[in-house]
Structure formats: structure tokens, C-alpha cells
Amino acid sequence: MEKSCLECNEKIVGREDKKFCSDGCRNAYNNKMNKDSTNYMRNINNKLRKNYRILMELNVEGKTKTTRTKLLSRGFDFEFFTNVLNTKTGNVYYFLYDQGYMALENDYYILVKKEF
């Protein structure tokens, strides 16, 4: 049985379970499959990535304190986060993957890193 490449439809030579004729076709196919499908989705993912980078830069130690002004000056957008953690004590942490923050008094924020 002849198999053809999922990307370019060329005949595949080699192992029986091979799906692509070359690394280039494999990469092109996976890039197409993993790209953001709409501008809206791409823009949201870009904002999440930017927020994540900002938290990583400011929270090198895994737990630190910063100000709202410092976060905003770097372009942090408080509307974009990946999940919310409500603790038993009533604290609310907002997370971007493993980097999180919680509002404190006087426009201060505690930055934390969730360990897995």
C-alpha cells in the first residue's frame, strides 16, 4: 500500500508508520496545525504571553512584591489571565500559567510562582 505525505501528497518511502516525506513537510504541517486560527485568538495569546513575560521578569525569586504602577508601566494588562485561585482564607490569586499575582493594600501586588 502506497502512502502519501500529509503535507505535499508525495509518495512516502521508508518506514511503514511514516506520515511525511521530509522534516520540512513535517514542520510545515505542524506549523499549520498549531497556528492561531484567527486574529482575535492571536491577539489574546500575545497579551497572555506579554503578561507572562512581565511576571517572570519581576518575579525571579518565586515570590516578590511589586506595585501596580510598575506592572502597568511595563504594559501589563490585568484583564488577561489563564485562571483564578480562591484560597480557603478568601484570597484571590490570578494566574498566567504558573506565574500568579494577588492584590494587596495601597496598590501593591504579591507575585508568586506555582510549583508543580
C-alpha positions as CSV (number, residue, x, y, z in Angstrom):
1,M,0.0,0.0,0.0
2,E,1.4,3.4,-1.0
3,K,1.2,6.2,1.5
4,S,1.4,9.9,0.6
5,C,2.8,12.8,2.7
6,L,0.2,14.6,4.7
7,E,1.7,17.9,3.7
8,C,2.6,17.7,0.0
9,N,1.0,14.4,-1.1
10,E,4.3,13.0,-2.4
11,K,4.9,9.3,-2.1
12,I,6.5,8.3,1.2
13,V,9.5,6.0,1.1
14,G,10.7,4.3,4.3
15,R,9.1,3.1,7.5
16,E,5.5,1.9,7.4
17,D,4.3,4.3,10.0
18,K,5.9,7.4,8.4
19,K,3.5,10.3,7.7
20,F,5.7,12.8,6.0
21,C,8.3,12.6,3.2
22,S,10.7,15.0,4.9
23,D,11.4,17.0,8.1
24,G,10.4,20.2,6.1
25,C,7.0,18.8,5.3
26,R,6.5,17.6,8.9
27,N,7.4,21.1,10.2
28,A,5.2,22.9,7.7
29,Y,2.2,20.6,8.6
30,N,2.7,21.0,12.3
31,N,3.1,24.8,12.0
32,K,-0.2,25.0,10.1
33,M,-2.0,22.8,12.6
34,N,-0.7,24.8,15.6
35,K,-1.1,28.4,14.4
36,D,-3.7,30.6,15.9
37,S,-6.7,30.4,13.6
38,T,-7.9,34.0,13.9
39,N,-6.6,37.4,14.6
40,Y,-8.7,37.6,17.8
41,M,-7.1,34.4,19.1
42,R,-3.6,35.5,18.1
43,N,-4.1,38.9,19.9
44,I,-5.3,37.2,23.1
45,N,-2.4,34.8,23.1
46,N,0.0,37.7,22.5
47,K,-1.4,39.5,25.5
48,L,-1.2,36.4,27.7
49,R,2.5,35.9,26.6
50,K,3.3,39.5,27.3
51,N,1.8,39.4,30.8
52,Y,3.6,36.1,31.5
53,R,6.9,37.6,30.4
54,I,6.4,40.6,32.7
55,L,5.6,38.5,35.7
56,M,8.6,36.3,35.0
57,E,10.9,39.3,34.8
58,L,9.7,40.8,38.0
59,N,9.4,37.5,40.0
60,V,12.8,36.0,39.6
61,E,12.9,34.6,43.2
62,G,9.4,32.9,43.0
63,K,7.8,35.3,45.4
64,T,8.1,39.0,45.4
65,K,6.2,42.3,45.9
66,T,5.7,45.0,43.3
67,T,3.4,47.9,42.6
68,R,0.5,48.3,40.2
69,T,2.4,51.3,38.6
70,K,5.4,49.1,37.8
71,L,3.2,46.4,36.2
72,L,1.3,49.0,34.1
73,S,4.5,50.8,33.1
74,R,5.7,47.5,31.5
75,G,2.5,47.0,29.7
76,F,0.8,44.5,31.9
77,D,-3.0,44.1,31.2
78,F,-5.0,43.0,34.2
79,E,-7.8,41.7,32.0
80,F,-5.8,38.8,30.7
81,F,-5.0,35.8,32.8
82,T,-5.4,32.0,32.5
83,N,-7.1,31.0,35.8
84,V,-8.2,32.2,39.2
85,L,-7.3,30.6,42.5
86,N,-9.6,31.3,45.5
87,T,-7.9,30.2,48.7
88,K,-9.6,28.9,51.9
89,T,-8.7,32.2,53.6
90,G,-10.6,34.2,50.9
91,N,-7.6,35.5,49.0
92,V,-7.9,35.6,45.2
93,Y,-4.8,34.9,43.0
94,Y,-4.8,35.5,39.3
95,F,-2.5,33.2,37.3
96,L,-0.9,33.2,33.9
97,Y,0.0,29.5,33.8
98,D,2.4,29.1,36.7
99,Q,3.0,32.8,37.4
100,G,0.4,34.5,39.7
101,Y,-0.4,37.7,41.4
102,M,-2.7,38.9,44.2
103,A,-3.7,42.5,45.0
104,L,-2.6,43.8,48.4
105,E,-3.2,47.1,50.1
106,N,-2.1,50.5,48.7
107,D,-1.8,49.3,45.1
108,Y,0.8,46.7,45.9
109,Y,0.8,43.1,44.5
110,I,2.4,39.9,45.6
111,L,3.8,37.9,42.8
112,V,4.1,34.1,43.2
113,K,5.2,31.1,41.2
114,K,3.2,27.9,41.5
115,E,5.4,24.9,41.9
116,F,4.3,21.6,40.2
